[in-house]
């Protein structure tokens, strides 16, 4: 296989990456950086739903061996966890990161240095976790890091509530998209994640991601180079709408989509306030989700067994 060249290096050579950064920062002044489209000026210190101003906040970073096999390889995925999230999932298992201000403000130069450090540690990729609200800052960091020698793929690891304007600016910057597809019912999305119009926004975003990068491609060692991975967390009582989501993926994305059908749900954060989700999923609920995906014709199904609960 010929040597893989990350997409962003071509934009760096042409000067287009500089223009993308400039355009992205203009969006911070009328913030439509994520699908909430808060009408505030983050460059002037105002904050919206994400509670994040002009500087991104980084909660933690490091090689991660718990990601999907094509991302983690044997040296780990170089994850950068951003503080805050544009979703309010009432059962979030990372609520200490996604729902609090824990973390340190980081200028683009700081994020770039983190990326270069992760590359030096041998990570297979740079994995931006919860990036939807800090795309301009990420683009600025990519520019700096690429100029300084970054040469590994970039992963956009998102809850799936993304701005089309930002996704278009990420075209030929991001190599691997990994969105969640959480719900097929907008009312349930509003109830459990306090988000509006999630299914329609999410479907448009995933379509755009696939248009940009196509189906997942891996190297001779099975490590991801470019393409789309989708995550779907199976929730109790059919709340996540698995049948509709796998049908959409099969019919409107690709039957060759890499789907991680996750069984790791367990009650966390505020789930005790919702009796219907205050339990783990059952063996039968997960089997039904797997059968739905197979019936839909999906060919690349990752049936992950969680460290929290392994199905017999």
C-alpha positions, 0 to 999 in steps of 0.5 A: 500500500502506498504511503498515506498522506493526511488530507490536511497537508494538501490544504496546508500546501495550497494555503487553503488551511489558513483561509479556513481558520480565518473563516471559522473564527468569523463564526465565533462572533455570531456563534453558529459553530454547532447546531445550537446556533447561539446568537452570541459573540464568543470572541467578545467573551460571551458564552452560550449553551457550551459555556465556552468562550474564544479559548477551548478547554482541554480536560485531558489527553493521552494515548487511548487503548479503549477506542474502536480497534481500527482507531486504537491499533496497538499504540493507542488513539491520541485522544484530546478530551475537550471540556463541555459538550453541546448535548445534555445527556441525562445518563452521560457516563463522562458527565464530569467532563461534558457537563462541568467546567473541569479543564484548562483553557488552551490556546491553539498553540497549546493544542498543537503542542499536545497533538505533536506530543501524541504523535511523538508517543506513537499514537496512530491518530489524533482523536478530538473528543467532543469537538463540535463547539470548538471547531475554529480552535481545532482548525487553528491548532491543526494549522500550527501543528501541520506546519511543525510536522504533524503527519497522522490522521485526524479523528472527529469524535462527536455526539453528532449535533454538528453545524453544516457550516463547520463540517464544510470547513472541515472538508479535507481536514478531517480524515476520520469521522466518528459521530454518534447516532443517538436517537431517531425520535426528536421528542425522546432526544429532547427528553433525555439529552435536552436537545432540539431537532436531533435526528434531522440535524444528526442525519444531515451531518452524518450524510455530509461526513460520509460524502467527505470521507466515504466508507472506512479504509484501513491499512494492512494492519487494520488501522484506520486511515480515512472514512466514517465510523458510526457509534450507536448506544443501545438504550433501555426500552428502545429509546435510542430507536435502533431499527430506524437508525440502522435502516437509515445507515443502510439505505441512505449512507452505505451498507459498508458503514462501520457501525459500533453497536454499543452495549455498555449503557449503565445508569449514570449522572441523572438517570435515577430521575428517569425510572425507564433508563435507571437500569442496564439494557437486557440481553434480549434488548441488545440481541434485538439491536444486533438482529435489526442491524443484520436485517438492515444489511449492514456488513461491518458490525462491531458488537462491542462487549463492555468492561462494565457488562459482558453479554453471555 
